[in-house]
């Protein structure tokens, strides 16, 4: 707990629940996360600290008697001097406690606690990007509870789109569900004499980066993913929350690498890389199948293939689609403003940035034509 968070730590009672804010130390937060099926790497303390800085983090925990039934890691950004700003929850809040049947009741209390702390008490605009997918069993309850709590859906904002592979069947059944051409490539990779090394060490991640850098140099495509930031995250995560790394090689040469995470009941494919040699040996197929095995061993129910865009990246989409997953979209983000000043501080810069981006997009063809 930083001095800044310690000064604002609080604990309140709420309809039979107890809410603690910025009272939970990092090691306890890390121990509580795996208790939730909807936990992910994006709600780990280390992710927030590496991605945004620890001074921007706030941690809310919901208790019922002596049991933790809800959690939310919140990024708080305030405008200097004014004090208004935004409270942002990425892939949260967490409320699907393993073995519990009262998820809806916990979510009602949790949304009320978030509204009271960050909108009402701090006067911030609260923005929630939930770890819930459209069409899932809890999507309808989430939408209803958000509406009742005053959180409006932002349907205009594009939602995360991915493929979810069910891991609840046997390995034989999952393999039969693979696309025939994908399965043929997997069969070929298993005959190519590839050796697999796996683990969580910094040394293994450094070797993954050599494959990743080679691939990026070869393909030269733009990406918002910072692979080295994930390396810093790996060093900060406790052992039981660290990302899992798979590498394969042949004759001493790197072929492919894969990095995934599994905190709750869903494994997430974070990073992948294939060397030029690996394109021929089909190492990526072998690693994906190995990762499915590992996630099943950890008790995961789903494998999230890490986002898709068939229009702008059809090659990657075709590869991922071969694993037999179901296309899914994340539920729309929810918003609630604690003051008009906070809304203005958040929305005006976003609209200005959007207008500038649109202007640059329109101007680009004209510049290209002018240089011909």
Secondary structure, 3 states (H helix, E strand, C coil): CCHHHHHCCEEEEECCEEEEECCCCHHHHHHHHCCECCCCHHHCHHHHHHHCCHHHEEEEEEEECCEEEEEEEEEEEECCCCCCEEEEEECCCECCECCCCCHHHHHHHHHHHHHHHHHHHCCCEEEEECCCECCCCCHHHHHHHHHHHCCEECCCCCCCEEEEEECCCCHHHHHHHCCHHHHHHHHHHHCCCCEEEEECCHHHHHHHHHHHHHHHHHHCCCCCCCHHHHHHHHHHCCHHHCCEEEEEEECCEEEEEEEEEECCCEEEEEEEEECHHHHHHCHHHHHHHHHHHHHHHCCCCEEECCCCCCCCCHHHHHHHHCCCCEEEEECCCEEEECCHHHHHHHHHHHHHHHHHHHHHHHHHHHHHHHCC
